[in-house]
Amino acid sequence: MYDMLENYFFCGQFDEFFIQSRTLTPQKGEIYFLCTDGISELFDDSELANFLNKKDFAGLFESAKENARDNFTFVAIEVK
């Protein structure tokens, strides 16, 4: 996933870039989560899943803030 995002964010630095797309059909209750490496490198998949399953975004933010080794950003969108 990181390589795919890298192509979007750094496309001006390369001679060529490509766009990958996928059509999703959102389902009620799904959470779409996008984060920078400051989050993905700080927490493993099971830790992130724990925060997301509990919808504990404030807890995720506080834990990241307390333990950050890098700047971080995340966005979580829940389909209602």
N, C-alpha and C positions, 0 to 999 in steps of 0.2 A: 504494500500500500504506500509506503514512504516513497518509493521510486516513482510511483504514479503521480503523487502530489508534487514531487520535485520537478517533474516535467512541466507542471502548470506554473509553479512559482518562479522557476528560473529559465523560462523559455526564451527570454530576451538575451540570454548569455550564450545560446547555442545556435548553430546554423539552421538546425531543423528541430522541430518538435512535433509531437503527435498528441492527438486527443483521444482518450479512451472514454467511452460512455456506456452506461447501462441503464435501462429503463427499470424502475422499481415501482411496484404497486404497494403503496403504504398500507399497512394494516393497523387497525385500532390497537393501541397499547404499545406499539413498537417505539423504540427509542433510537434515533440516529445520533451518533456521537462522532464528532470531529475534534481532533486535538493535535497540538504540536508535539514535537519530540520531547519537550520539557515535561510532558505528562506521560507519553508512551515509554520513555526510558526510565522514568521514576517508578512506575507501577507495572507489575506483570499483569497478564491477561486476567488471572483469577481475582486479583485485587480490584482491577477496574470493573470487572463483572459484578463484584460484591457491591461497590458503590452504585452502579447502574441499576442493579436489581432492586436495591433499596430506594432508588431515586434520591440518594443522599449526595446531591451536588454541592451543597454547602460543606459537607464533610470532606468531599474530594478536594474542594478548593482549599480548605483549611489545612488538610494534610499535605497538599502540594506546596502551599505557602511555607509551611514549617520545615519541609524537607527538600525544598527545591535546590537543584544543582544548576539549573538553567532557567531562563524565563519560560513562561508557559501560558497557553491559551487553550480553552476548550469551549465547545458549544454542544449542547444536548437539546434535541428537539423530540418531543413525545407526540405521537399521532393520537389525537383525541377522536 
